[in-house]
Every structure is written in structure tokens, then in C-alpha cells.
Amino acid sequence: MRALKKRNLGNKVVWVKDGEQALDYLFARGEYGDRSIRNKPKVVLLDLKMPKVDGL
């Protein structure tokens, strides 16, 4: 986050704590159910060893 701010990247960044929450965000379900599924992220950065559901 610091590196993005340092480069003045003004894009909206959504940070999630685990793979399950990432999938909920991508598919607009659970706590992200009110998000429009049409508004897809441009880039997804993920950790291959995320808790709950891994990045593979």
C-alpha cells in the first residue's frame, strides 16, 4: 500500500485478509453482495499461501 501511495496511484484498492474473502469480493457475495458484479477489478494481486483458500 505504501509503494502504491508513494507512486501516487489513485486507483481504488480493496484489501482482504484471506482467500475466502477475496472470492466473495470477486463474485459479489457475502459482505460484498451489494457490489455490482459488472464493476470488475482491473488487477488482482494475491498471495499463493493465503489463509482459508489458497491462491492456486
C-alpha distances in whole Angstrom, upper triangle without the diagonal:
4,5,5,6,9,10,11,10,11,11,11,8,10,9,13,14,17,19,21,18,17,21,21,19,20,23,23,25,25,22,21,25,25,22,24,24,25,21,20,16,16,14,14,12,13,15,18,19,18,20,23,22,21,20,23
4,5,5,6,9,10,10,12,13,14,12,14,13,16,17,20,22,25,22,21,24,25,22,24,27,27,29,28,26,25,28,28,26,28,28,28,25,23,20,19,17,17,15,17,17,21,22,21,23,26,26,24,23,26
4,5,5,6,9,9,12,13,14,12,15,14,18,19,21,23,25,23,21,25,26,23,24,27,27,29,30,28,26,30,29,27,28,28,28,25,23,19,18,16,16,14,16,17,20,22,21,24,27,26,24,22,25
4,5,5,6,6,8,9,11,9,13,13,16,18,21,22,24,22,20,23,24,21,21,25,25,27,28,26,24,27,27,24,25,25,25,21,20,16,15,13,14,13,15,17,21,22,21,24,26,26,24,22,25
4,5,5,6,8,10,11,10,14,14,18,20,23,24,26,24,22,25,26,22,23,27,26,29,29,26,25,28,27,24,26,26,26,23,22,18,18,16,17,16,18,20,24,25,24,26,29,28,27,25,28
4,5,8,10,13,15,14,17,17,21,23,25,27,29,27,25,28,29,26,26,30,30,32,32,30,28,32,31,28,29,30,29,26,25,21,20,18,19,18,20,22,25,27,26,28,31,30,29,27,30
4,6,9,11,14,14,17,18,22,24,26,27,29,27,25,28,29,25,26,29,29,32,33,30,28,31,31,27,28,29,28,24,23,20,18,17,18,17,20,22,25,27,26,29,32,31,29,26,29
4,6,9,12,13,16,18,21,24,26,27,29,27,24,27,28,25,25,28,28,31,31,29,27,30,28,25,26,27,26,22,22,19,17,17,19,18,21,23,27,29,27,30,32,31,30,28,31
4,6,9,10,13,15,19,22,24,24,27,24,21,24,25,21,21,25,24,27,28,26,24,27,26,22,23,23,23,19,18,15,13,13,15,15,18,21,24,26,25,28,30,29,27,25,28
4,7,9,12,15,19,22,24,25,26,23,21,24,24,20,21,24,23,26,27,24,22,24,23,20,21,22,21,17,17,14,13,14,16,17,20,23,26,28,26,28,30,29,28,26,29
4,6,10,13,16,19,21,22,23,20,18,20,20,17,17,20,19,22,24,22,19,21,20,17,17,18,17,13,13,10,10,11,13,14,17,20,23,25,23,26,27,26,25,23,26
4,7,10,13,17,19,19,20,17,15,18,17,14,15,18,16,19,20,18,15,18,17,14,15,16,16,12,12,9,10,11,12,13,16,19,22,24,22,23,25,24,24,22,25
4,6,10,13,15,16,18,14,13,16,16,12,13,17,16,18,19,17,14,18,17,14,16,16,17,13,12,9,10,10,10,10,13,16,19,20,18,20,21,21,20,18,22
4,7,10,12,13,14,11,9,12,12,9,11,14,13,15,15,13,11,15,15,12,14,15,16,13,12,9,12,11,10,10,12,14,18,18,16,17,18,18,18,16,20
4,7,9,11,12,9,8,12,12,10,12,15,15,16,16,13,12,16,17,15,17,17,19,16,15,12,14,12,10,10,10,12,15,16,13,14,16,15,16,15,18
4,6,8,9,6,6,10,10,8,11,14,13,14,13,11,11,15,16,15,17,17,19,17,16,13,16,14,11,11,10,11,14,14,10,11,12,12,13,13,16
4,7,9,7,8,11,12,11,14,16,16,16,14,13,14,17,19,18,21,20,23,21,19,17,19,17,14,12,10,10,13,12,8,8,10,11,12,12,16
4,6,5,6,9,10,11,13,15,15,15,14,14,14,17,20,18,21,20,23,21,19,17,19,17,13,12,9,9,11,9,5,5,6,7,8,9,13
4,5,5,6,9,10,10,12,14,13,13,14,14,16,19,18,20,18,21,20,17,16,18,16,12,11,9,9,9,9,6,6,6,4,6,7,10
4,5,5,6,9,10,11,12,11,10,11,12,14,17,16,18,17,20,19,17,17,19,18,14,15,12,13,13,12,9,8,6,6,9,10,12
4,5,5,6,9,10,10,9,9,9,9,12,14,13,16,15,18,17,15,15,18,16,13,14,12,13,14,14,10,10,9,9,11,12,15
4,5,5,6,9,10,10,11,11,10,13,15,13,15,14,16,15,13,11,14,13,9,10,9,11,12,13,10,11,10,9,10,10,13
4,5,5,6,8,8,10,11,10,11,14,13,14,12,15,15,12,12,15,14,11,13,11,13,14,15,12,12,11,9,11,10,12
4,6,5,6,5,6,7,6,8,11,10,12,11,14,14,13,13,16,16,13,15,14,16,17,17,14,14,12,11,14,14,16
4,6,5,7,8,8,5,8,10,8,10,9,12,11,10,10,13,13,11,13,13,16,17,18,15,15,15,13,15,14,17
4,6,8,11,11,9,10,12,9,10,8,10,10,7,8,11,11,9,12,12,15,16,18,15,17,16,14,15,13,15
4,6,9,11,8,8,11,9,9,7,10,11,9,11,14,15,13,16,16,18,19,20,18,18,17,15,16,15,17
4,7,8,5,5,7,6,7,6,10,10,10,12,15,16,15,17,18,20,21,22,19,20,18,17,19,18,20
4,6,5,4,8,8,10,9,13,13,13,15,19,19,17,19,19,21,22,22,19,19,16,16,18,18,20
4,5,5,9,10,13,13,16,16,16,17,21,21,19,21,20,21,22,22,19,17,15,15,19,19,21
4,6,8,9,12,13,17,16,16,17,21,21,19,20,19,21,23,23,19,18,16,17,20,20,23
4,5,5,9,10,13,12,13,13,17,18,16,18,18,20,22,22,19,19,18,17,19,19,22
4,5,8,9,12,12,13,15,19,20,19,21,21,23,25,25,22,21,20,19,22,22,24
4,6,9,12,11,13,15,19,20,20,22,23,25,27,28,24,24,23,22,25,24,27
4,6,9,8,10,12,15,17,16,19,20,23,25,26,23,23,22,21,23,22,24
4,5,6,8,11,14,17,17,20,21,25,26,28,25,25,24,23,24,23,25
4,5,6,10,13,15,15,18,19,23,24,26,23,24,23,21,22,21,22
4,6,9,12,15,16,19,21,24,26,28,25,27,26,24,25,23,24
4,7,9,12,13,17,19,22,24,26,24,25,25,23,24,22,23
4,6,9,10,14,16,19,21,23,21,23,23,20,21,18,20
4,6,7,10,13,16,18,21,19,21,21,19,19,16,18
4,7,10,13,17,19,22,20,23,24,21,20,17,19
4,7,10,14,16,18,17,20,21,19,18,14,16
4,6,10,12,15,14,17,18,15,14,11,13
4,7,10,12,11,15,17,15,13,10,12
4,6,9,8,11,13,11,9,6,10
4,5,6,9,12,10,8,6,9
4,6,9,11,9,6,4,6
4,7,9,8,5,6,8
4,7,6,5,6,9
4,6,6,9,12
4,7,10,12
4,7,8
4,6
4
